[in-house]
Amino acid sequence: MATDDDIRTIKLGRPAPKVGFVSLGCPKALVDSERIITKLRAEGYELSADYAGADVVVVNTCGFLDSAKQESLDAIGEALAENGRVIVTGCMGGDKQAITSVHPGVLAVTGPHQYEQVVEAVHGAVAPPHDPFVDLVPPEGLHLTPRHYAYLKISEGCNNRCSFCIIPSLRGDLSSRSAGDVMREAERLVKAGVKELMVISQDTSAYGLDLKYAQSDWRGAPLKTRFFDLAQALGSLGAWVRLHYVYPYPHVDDVIPLMAEGRVLPYLDIPFQHASPKVLKAMRRPGAQDKTLERIRRWREICPDLAIRSTFIVGFPGETDEDFELLLDWLGEARLNRVGCFKYEPVEGAAANALDDAVPEEVKEERWHRFMAKQQDVSREVLATRVGREIDVIIDEVDEEGALGRSVWDAPEIDGSVFLNEDSDVKAGDIVRAKVVHADEYDLWAERVSDPG
């Protein structure tokens, strides 16, 4: 039987050119990769699963931290060694000299979300085919995530000026998509079988501020380009809706009732970063963490099942032992469900580089371990309360040993898992009801009590 490649070879008179793709960094960069791939696929290019089968390789880089820059340079070097024809894009691409000084053999370098420039560079490396008879792209576009979940990017850039961050210089100020545009993409995704929509941006709760919350048309009615209105509309599509990268503005309170009603998942990803007012001031972040604790308490009164995940930085310039102890105490009171922690790392171009009183590396390391141990105790206690409960689980993977899934409190790749051992009678994308029988500090084990839905 002829394969799709055989058919295209017959129609085109030659095999379709193939592009290899390496996508590094955050989910926002992953969406950028998906947009580029969708465009290339629409023009007839194929994706290659390995370097050897590719006519050219695109590396989408991350440039936020020095360690991420090194990972990007290593990935470029590997692609050059294995293939030899490499195009670089993404956040690190904004500093072309930093790339070409190490890898002068790259074919082209473009910055973040410069989709058309990447496609043009691919055209220069290997000419596009012309096949008007084959529908190469599904209506929902192409995605690098499993079929049952997808990232939904609602804006680019950020208006905040946190002293440790260079995102605005890399990606610019806030630039929101219209609410109607976002909703039409979400509808296409759900129609294609996506069960979980993960809303992402640099600052999700600032959505629409740059557009002055302008209305746009969706389903024949006006819809404001505003955080609450978008969350409410997404909640009407019948899919799980998960909110990421939510800066804790006061109006975030408004979405909690939507979570209590089951319209939006009871999950907030809020990067608090620290608890010491002095450190937060140096970070240029909101500093009233005592009020934040009170807000968290009010949120949980409205939605008892609310899960909060966050990220923190230890070892920020000027952080004292007293500041760190305050952070540990705050963590114990806040009882956050999921937490990530980073040791402060200077970023070229960040304002924090000018701050005095750098924390020694060995002190950063010691504080990181103490922080993680504290959070593990909190997480173990929180997850223990799930034992005996029936919960919804979305299935991500299935093999002969059983199924691996996630609860409403867990985002893919960054949070915990739910293990359904010896249960292979489900498939990826199924949502099942299961009873939790065991928990540790990160994961849950459960037994299915209902058929897939």
Summary of the structure (lengths in Angstrom):
residues: 453
radius of gyration: 23.1
end to end distance: 35.0
largest distance: 71.4
contacts: 1513
relative contact order: 0.08
helix: 37%
strand: 22%
